[in-house]
Amino acid sequence: METHTRRELRQLRKEKTRTRNTRTAMLTAAFGLVATLVIGGAAGAYASDAPPEGEGVDVSQVEVALNEDESTEDTSAPEQTAAQQPATDETTEQASAEEPAAQPEQVIAAEQSVADTNAATKAEEKVDTTTLGGDTSQPNKVFVCKYVGTPGTDERLQTGQNPISVSINAIQNNQWNGTVPGWFSDAHDRSYVLDYDRGQPEPSVSLCPEPEGPPEPVCVQKPNLSYTYDGVGSGTVTSSAEGAKQGDALCDPLAVRPTTWVYVLPASGNPSWPQTLVGYNDVLVDKIGTFSYAAPELEKCRQHDIYAQFVSKGGFGALAVPNQLNGPNNPFEPPFLHQTLAGKGPNPTYNSTSSDGCNTPPTTPEPRVEYSNWQDEAWECGDTEVTQTRTKTVTPFKVVLQDGKWVTIEDTANIVVTPETQTRPLTEAEIESCKPEIPEPKVESTPWEDGEWECGDTTVEQTRLTTTTAYMAVLVSGSTWEIVVDEENSGALLDTQTRNLTEDEITECPTTTTNNPPTKVPSSGVIPPPPGAETGKIEGQFMTASADPWVVGGGAALLALALVLALWGYRRQTAQL
């Protein structure tokens, strides 16, 4: 089945309508002509120049011809009006000539008929615009182009599926007048009804009207441009225009490319050729105002060229420069500023230096001195400092002629590497790392000694002396440590406890029938003094006495002295360990 695009279908319908209009006009003109001939025939009965019999117009033949034309679908035939149709009979021409008064009425009738037909055709074309598939029934869905943003500012077609098919009922309340195609607005943005949805393939988004973006900015069409040039490599370009203000955009900006070249060595003359491109600094004169330009700086053995071109003629794209110039415009050069703005400033806009001194090599720079990081040598506990080493590298330079220019490079053949040493004191952390492990405190106790007990006692109190010796590490010198007694945390303690008397100790007491008090038995087993004499005993850490104060006091003093001497001797002995 032959398929047509929407545009082709619309064109076919228009051509078909024109053909129908032509047929209507032809039919109207034919009937008017027949009526004229009939009237003319009646009058000819009385005239001597009436047409011969049989030479009148056959109305049936005209109708048949028109009917045949209606059945034809040749849309390529050109439009023809009734006046353009060839005469079919000489009698017709004569009758027309004999009745000139009837022709204006016929023309008016034909024109009126064509006008009416054209009006009907336009209405039909409006309907056809909304019925691309040829169906005159109105569906209940339409294809809608969705837009986002503000028209005239940032309006754009909505991304995603676009156009979309929506129900007519869904858009009837969105200021839509029912025209297809036509615009309407929803709660946020506006939309465009593109076509009725009759089940045909979804139309392309390219059929949607272009969104209304921001208006084209107003720009200055013909500014007054002038420039300055300092004769070396810099200057200004000024743009102005009557009625324009500072910052107004230019419709056709000017691209300026100040360029620097350096002579290829050995050099001679002014300028010297060839030259190698150093670089350029682009400036775009795109507004009303003054713009400064300057070529890359180079003191000597160089040439500055100021090139320029309008954007409409290529702008910076037309200012391409080669990497090397072998001579003026060799291999090529863009237009100079004084050529583009002829008569608007100094001429020429280029400058070169003499080649004197260019072949003398520049001063060789001082050697580069580099040091590696200090590295520690091995050290031991007991040392007070550590030795460090590093390398010193001295790299000399030399100046050589390379690719037509002086180049400073490293003189790798004469690089000197020298080792260096130094010492540094050990850090606190390093000294602390040599600290020895401190031994656990030493605890020693004397044997338990029995106190005195009396006949009749069942237990006896015992005492002993417990000595604790603590140690600590002392830094002697450098990173040398020594373990010594920690006097502050060392000391002795007198301990007491009670034990039960044995059966042998209990039987040592003599049996007596006298009323004398029980005999006190010393721990040594010696017979105690006579009754009435008091003996002392150890209570806790001290000795107490209840007998003669002189005797008891003297004994207590001797015992205390003995304890002190024993403790002193014990500490001295342990300190020597």
C-alpha positions in Angstrom: 0.0 0.0 0.0 1.4 3.4 -1.0 2.0 5.7 2.0 2.3 9.4 2.2 3.7 11.8 4.7 1.4 14.3 6.4 2.6 17.1 4.2 2.0 15.1 1.1 -1.5 14.2 2.2 -2.3 17.8 2.9 -0.9 18.8 -0.5 -3.1 16.1 -2.3 -6.2 17.4 -0.5 -5.4 21.0 -1.5 -4.9 20.0 -5.1 -8.1 17.9 -5.1 -10.0 20.9 -3.7 -8.6 23.2 -6.4 -9.7 20.7 -9.1 -13.2 20.6 -7.5 -13.3 24.4 -7.6 -12.3 24.4 -11.2 -15.0 21.9 -12.2 -17.6 24.0 -10.3 -16.5 27.2 -12.1 -16.5 25.4 -15.5 -20.0 24.0 -14.9 -21.4 27.4 -13.8 -19.9 29.1 -16.9 -21.2 26.3 -19.2 -24.8 26.7 -18.0 -24.6 30.4 -18.3 -23.3 30.1 -21.8 -26.1 27.7 -22.7 -28.7 30.1 -21.4 -27.1 32.9 -23.5 -27.2 30.7 -26.6 -30.9 29.9 -26.0 -31.8 33.6 -25.7 -29.6 34.3 -28.6 -31.2 31.6 -30.7 -34.6 33.1 -30.1 -33.5 36.4 -31.2 -31.7 34.9 -34.2 -35.1 33.8 -35.6 -35.6 37.4 -36.6 -32.0 38.1 -37.6 -30.5 37.5 -41.0 -27.1 36.4 -39.5 -28.4 33.6 -37.3 -26.1 30.6 -37.0 -26.6 27.7 -39.4 -28.7 24.8 -38.2 -26.8 22.2 -36.4 -23.9 24.5 -35.3 -25.3 25.3 -31.8 -23.8 24.1 -28.6 -24.8 20.6 -27.5 -25.5 20.9 -23.7 -25.4 17.2 -23.2 -21.8 17.1 -24.5 -20.7 19.8 -22.0 -22.3 17.8 -19.2 -20.7 14.6 -20.3 -17.3 16.3 -20.5 -17.7 17.8 -17.1 -18.8 14.5 -15.6 -15.8 12.8 -17.2 -13.5 15.5 -15.7 -15.0 14.9 -12.2 -14.2 11.2 -12.4 -10.6 12.0 -13.1 -8.1 12.2 -10.2 -5.2 13.7 -12.1 -4.1 16.3 -9.6 -1.1 17.3 -11.7 -3.3 19.2 -14.3 -3.0 23.0 -14.0 -5.9 25.1 -12.8 -8.1 26.5 -15.5 -10.9 29.0 -15.3 -13.9 29.2 -17.6 -12.3 31.9 -19.6 -9.3 29.6 -20.3 -11.4 26.8 -21.8 -11.1 26.6 -25.7 -14.3 27.3 -27.7 -16.0 24.1 -28.9 -18.1 25.7 -31.7 -17.9 28.7 -33.9 -21.6 29.3 -33.3 -20.8 29.8 -29.6 -18.2 32.4 -30.4 -20.7 34.2 -32.7 -23.5 34.0 -30.1 -21.1 35.5 -27.5 -20.1 38.3 -29.8 -23.7 39.1 -30.6 -24.7 39.3 -26.9 -22.0 41.3 -25.2 -24.4 42.6 -22.5 -24.8 39.1 -21.1 -21.1 38.5 -20.5 -20.6 40.6 -17.3 -23.5 38.8 -15.6 -22.0 35.5 -16.5 -18.6 36.5 -15.2 -20.1 37.8 -12.0 -22.1 34.6 -11.5 -19.0 32.5 -12.2 -16.8 34.6 -9.9 -19.5 34.4 -7.1 -19.7 30.7 -7.6 -15.9 30.3 -7.4 -15.8 32.6 -4.3 -18.4 30.5 -2.5 -16.5 27.4 -3.5 -13.2 28.8 -2.2 -14.8 29.7 1.1 -16.1 26.2 1.5 -12.7 24.8 0.5 -10.9 26.9 3.1 -13.3 25.6 5.8 -12.7 22.1 4.5 -8.9 22.7 4.5 -9.2 23.8 8.2 -10.9 20.5 9.0 -8.4 18.6 6.9 -5.5 20.2 8.9 -6.9 18.4 12.0 -7.7 15.2 10.2 -4.4 14.0 8.8 -5.7 10.4 8.5 -8.7 11.6 6.3 -11.3 10.7 8.9 -13.8 13.6 9.4 -15.1 12.2 12.7 -13.7 13.9 15.8 -11.8 11.6 18.2 -11.7 12.2 21.9 -7.9 12.3 22.3 -5.3 14.7 20.8 -1.5 14.8 20.6 -0.1 17.6 22.7 3.4 19.2 22.6 4.5 20.1 26.2 6.7 23.1 27.0 8.4 24.3 30.1 9.8 27.7 31.1 8.6 31.2 30.3 7.9 32.1 26.7 10.4 34.7 25.5 12.8 34.0 28.4 13.7 30.3 28.8 10.9 28.3 27.2 11.9 24.9 25.8 10.3 21.6 24.9 9.8 19.3 27.8 12.2 16.3 27.8 11.0 12.7 27.8 8.0 11.6 25.8 6.8 14.5 23.7 4.3 14.9 22.1 1.9 13.0 24.4 -1.6 11.7 23.8 -4.2 13.2 26.2 -7.9 13.2 26.5 -9.8 16.2 25.2 -11.7 16.3 28.4 -8.5 16.8 30.4 -7.6 20.0 28.5 -11.0 21.6 27.9 -10.7 23.8 31.1 -7.1 25.0 30.3 -8.0 28.0 28.1 -8.3 25.8 25.0 -10.7 27.1 22.4 -11.0 23.7 20.7 -8.9 24.7 17.7 -6.7 22.0 16.3 -3.9 22.8 16.0 -3.8 25.5 18.7 -2.2 26.7 21.9 -3.5 26.5 25.4 -2.1 27.1 28.9 -2.2 24.8 32.0 -1.4 25.7 35.6 2.3 26.1 35.0 3.4 26.3 31.3 1.8 26.3 27.9 1.1 23.5 25.5 0.2 23.0 21.8 -2.5 20.7 20.4 -0.7 19.2 17.4 -3.3 16.8 16.0 -6.2 14.4 16.8 -5.1 10.9 18.0 -6.9 8.4 15.8 -4.5 5.5 16.5 -1.9 6.6 13.9 1.8 6.5 14.8 2.9 9.0 17.4 4.1 12.2 15.6 7.7 13.3 15.9 8.7 16.1 18.3 10.2 17.9 15.3 6.6 18.8 14.3 6.1 20.8 17.4 6.5 24.6 17.1 9.8 26.0 18.1 9.8 27.3 21.7 10.1 31.0 22.3 13.5 31.7 23.7 15.0 35.0 24.8 14.9 37.7 22.2 17.9 38.3 20.1 20.1 40.8 21.9 20.4 44.2 20.4 23.9 44.9 19.1 25.7 47.8 17.5 25.8 47.3 13.7 28.4 49.8 12.5 30.7 50.9 15.3 33.6 53.4 14.9 36.8 51.4 15.4 40.3 52.9 15.9 43.5 51.6 17.4 46.9 52.7 18.9 50.2 50.9 18.6 53.3 51.7 20.7 55.7 50.6 17.9 56.9 47.6 19.9 54.1 45.1 20.6 51.2 46.6 22.5 48.4 49.1 22.1 44.6 49.6 22.3 41.5 49.1 20.2 38.6 51.5 20.8 35.0 51.0 19.6 32.3 53.6 19.8 29.0 54.5 18.2 26.5 57.3 18.3 23.8 56.6 20.8 25.6 53.5 22.2 26.8 53.2 25.8 29.8 51.6 27.3 29.5 47.8 27.3 26.9 47.5 24.4 27.6 44.4 22.3 29.0 44.6 18.8 27.2 42.7 16.1 30.5 41.9 14.4 33.3 41.7 17.0 37.0 42.1 16.1 39.5 39.4 16.9 43.0 40.6 17.7 46.0 38.3 17.9 49.3 39.9 19.1 52.0 37.4 18.2 55.7 37.0 19.1 58.4 35.3 17.0 62.0 34.5 17.9 64.9 34.4 15.4 66.3 31.0 14.5 70.1 31.1 15.2 72.5 31.9 13.9 70.7 35.1 13.1 71.5 38.0 10.8 69.8 41.2 9.7 66.7 43.0 11.0 64.5 41.1 10.9 66.3 37.8 10.7 64.7 34.8 9.0 63.5 32.2 9.7 61.5 32.8 12.9 60.0 30.4 15.3 56.6 31.0 17.0 56.8 31.9 20.7 53.1 32.5 21.3 50.2 35.0 21.2 47.7 36.7 23.5 44.2 36.8 22.0 41.8 39.8 22.6 38.2 40.0 21.4 36.8 43.5 20.9 33.1 42.6 21.3 31.7 45.7 23.2 31.7 49.4 23.1 34.8 50.5 24.9 38.6 50.3 24.9 40.5 47.1 24.8 44.3 46.7 25.5 46.4 44.1 23.6 50.1 43.0 24.0 52.3 40.4 22.4 54.2 37.9 24.6 57.3 39.7 26.0 60.7 38.9 24.5 63.6 41.4 24.9 65.7 40.6 21.9 66.1 38.5 18.8 62.4 38.7 18.1 59.6 40.1 16.0 56.1 41.3 17.2 53.2 41.0 14.7 49.7 42.3 15.5 47.1 40.4 13.4 43.3 41.1 13.4 40.1 40.0 11.6 36.4 40.4 12.1 34.3 37.5 13.4 32.1 37.7 10.3 35.2 36.9 8.2 36.4 34.0 10.4 37.7 35.8 13.6 40.4 33.8 15.4 39.9 31.0 12.9 41.2 33.2 10.2 44.2 34.2 12.3 46.0 30.9 12.3 49.7 31.2 12.3 52.4 28.6 11.3 55.0 27.3 13.8 57.8 28.9 11.7 58.0 31.9 9.3 60.6 31.6 6.6 60.0 35.1 5.4 57.1 37.6 5.1 53.9 35.6 4.4 56.0 32.5 4.0 54.4 30.0 4.2 51.4 32.3 5.1 50.4 35.0 7.5 47.0 36.4 8.6 46.0 40.0 8.0 47.6 42.7 10.2 45.7 45.1 12.3 46.7 48.0 10.1 45.2 46.1 7.1 41.9 45.1 8.7 41.4 48.6 10.2 43.0 50.6 7.4 43.4 54.2 8.1 42.3 53.8 11.7 45.7 53.9 13.4 49.5 53.7 12.9 50.9 51.6 10.0 52.6 49.1 10.2 51.6 47.1 13.2 54.7 44.9 13.5 58.2 45.4 15.0 61.5 43.5 15.0 64.9 43.8 16.8 68.4 43.7 15.5 70.1 40.3 15.4 73.2 41.8 17.0 74.3 39.7 20.0 71.8 37.0 19.2 74.6 34.5 18.3 76.4 35.1 21.6 75.4 32.4 24.1 73.7 33.6 27.3 75.5 33.4 30.6 75.7 29.9 32.0 73.7 29.7 35.2 75.2 28.7 38.6 75.4 24.9 39.3 72.5 23.4 41.1 73.2 22.0 44.6 71.0 19.3 46.0 71.2 17.4 49.3 69.7 14.1 50.2 68.0 13.6 53.6 70.2 12.8 56.6 70.3 9.0 57.5 71.2 7.7 61.0 74.0 5.2 61.4 73.7 2.3 63.9 74.1 3.1 67.6 74.0 1.2 71.0 72.7 1.8 74.4 75.3 3.6 76.3 76.1 6.0 73.4 75.4 9.7 73.9 75.0 10.6 70.2 74.4 9.1 66.7 76.2 9.6 63.4 74.3 10.8 60.3 75.2 10.7 56.6 73.9 12.3 53.4 75.0 13.1 49.9 75.7 16.5 48.3 75.1 16.6 44.5 76.4 19.5 42.4 75.0 19.7 38.8 76.7 22.2 36.4 75.0 23.6 33.3 76.1 24.4 29.8 74.5 26.5 27.0 74.3 24.9 23.5 72.8 25.9 20.2 69.8 23.6 19.6 67.1 23.9 16.9 68.3 27.4 16.0 68.2 28.8 19.6 70.4 28.8 22.6 69.4 26.2 25.2 70.6 25.7 28.7 71.0 22.0 29.6 72.6 19.9 32.4 76.3 19.1 32.0 75.8 15.5 33.1 79.4 14.6 32.5 80.6 16.8 35.3 78.1 16.1 38.0 79.8 15.7 41.4 78.4 13.7 44.3 80.0 14.1 47.8 79.1 12.2 51.0 78.7 14.3 54.2 78.5 13.3 57.9 77.4 14.8 61.2 76.4 13.8 64.7 73.4 14.6 66.8 72.5 13.9 70.4 70.2 11.0 71.2 66.5 12.0 71.7 64.7 11.5 75.0 62.7 8.7 73.3 65.9 7.0 72.2 67.4 7.3 75.7 64.2 6.0 77.3 64.3 3.0 74.9 67.6 1.9 76.7 66.0 1.9 80.2 66.4 -1.6 81.7 63.5 -3.6 83.2 63.1 -2.9 87.0 63.1 -6.1 89.1 60.3 -7.0 91.5 60.8 -5.8 95.1 62.7 -8.3 97.4 60.8 -9.4 100.6 62.6 -11.3 103.4 61.4 -12.3 106.9 63.2 -13.5 110.1 62.0 -16.7 111.8 59.1 -16.5 114.2 60.2 -16.0 117.8 58.0 -17.0 120.8 57.2 -14.6 123.5 56.8 -15.5 127.2 54.0 -17.5 128.4 52.8 -18.6 131.9 51.8 -21.9 133.3 48.2 -22.3 132.6 48.4 -20.5 129.2 47.3 -22.5 126.1 48.8 -20.1 123.5 51.9 -18.0 123.0 52.4 -14.9 120.9 55.1 -14.9 118.2 57.0 -12.0 116.5 59.2 -11.7 113.4 60.8 -8.9 111.3 59.8 -8.6 107.5 62.0 -6.5 105.3 60.9 -5.2 101.8 63.6 -3.9 99.3 62.3 -1.9 96.3 64.4 -1.0 93.2 64.5 1.7 90.5 66.5 2.6 87.3 68.7 5.6 87.4 70.3 7.3 84.3 73.9 7.5 84.9 75.2 9.2 81.7 74.2 9.4 78.1 71.9 6.4 77.5 73.5 4.3 80.4 71.1 3.2 83.2 71.8 1.6 86.6 69.5 -0.4 89.0 69.6 0.9 92.6 67.6 0.4 95.8 64.5 2.6 96.0 65.0 3.9 99.6 61.7 5.7 99.6 59.7 2.6 98.9 61.8 0.1 101.0 61.4 -0.7 104.8 60.9 -3.3 107.7 57.8 -4.4 109.5 57.4 -6.3 112.8 54.8 -9.0 112.5 53.0 -10.9 115.3 50.9 -14.0 115.5 49.6 -16.4 118.1 50.2 -20.2 118.2 48.9 -22.9 120.5 51.3 -24.3 123.1 52.4 -27.9 122.5 51.7 -30.7 125.1 55.4 -30.8 126.0 55.3 -27.1 126.8 52.2 -27.5 128.9 53.7 -30.4 130.9 56.8 -28.3 131.8 54.7 -26.5 134.4 55.3 -28.2 138.0 52.3 -29.4 139.9 52.0 -27.6 143.4 49.5 -27.5 146.2 50.5 -24.2 147.5 48.6 -21.1 147.0 51.5 -19.4 145.2 50.7 -17.9 141.8 51.6 -19.9 138.7 55.1 -19.9 137.5 56.0 -17.9 134.4 58.0 -19.9 131.9 60.3 -18.1 129.5 60.5 -19.3 125.9 64.0 -20.5 126.6 62.8 -23.0 129.2 64.8 -21.4 132.0 63.2 -21.4 135.5 61.7 -18.0 136.0 62.6 -15.7 139.0 61.0 -16.2 142.4 57.4 -15.3 142.8 56.7 -11.6 142.9 59.2 -10.8 140.2 57.7 -9.4 136.9 58.8 -10.2 133.4 58.2 -8.3 130.2 56.5 -9.4 127.0 56.3 -8.2 123.4 53.1 -6.7 122.4 52.8 -5.8 118.8 55.9 -4.0 117.5 57.1 -2.7 120.9 58.1 -4.2 124.2 56.3 -3.2 127.4 57.4 -3.8 131.0 55.6 -4.0 134.3 58.6 -4.7 136.6 61.4 -2.5 137.8 61.5 0.5 135.4 65.2 0.6 135.5 65.7 -3.0 134.7 62.8 -3.2 132.3 63.7 0.1 130.6 67.3 -0.9 130.2 66.3 -4.2 128.6 63.9 -2.4 126.3 66.5 0.0 125.2 68.9 -2.9 124.5 66.3 -4.7 122.5 65.4 -1.7 120.4 69.1 -1.1 119.7 69.5 -4.7 118.6 66.5 -4.4 116.3 68.0 -1.2 114.7 71.4 -2.8 114.2 69.8 -5.9 112.7 67.8 -3.8 110.2 70.8 -1.7 109.3 72.9 -4.8 108.7 70.1 -6.3 106.6 69.8 -3.2 104.4 73.5 -3.1 103.9 73.6 -6.7 102.9 70.8 -6.4 100.4 72.2 -3.2 98.9 75.3 -5.1 98.0 73.3 -7.7 96.1 
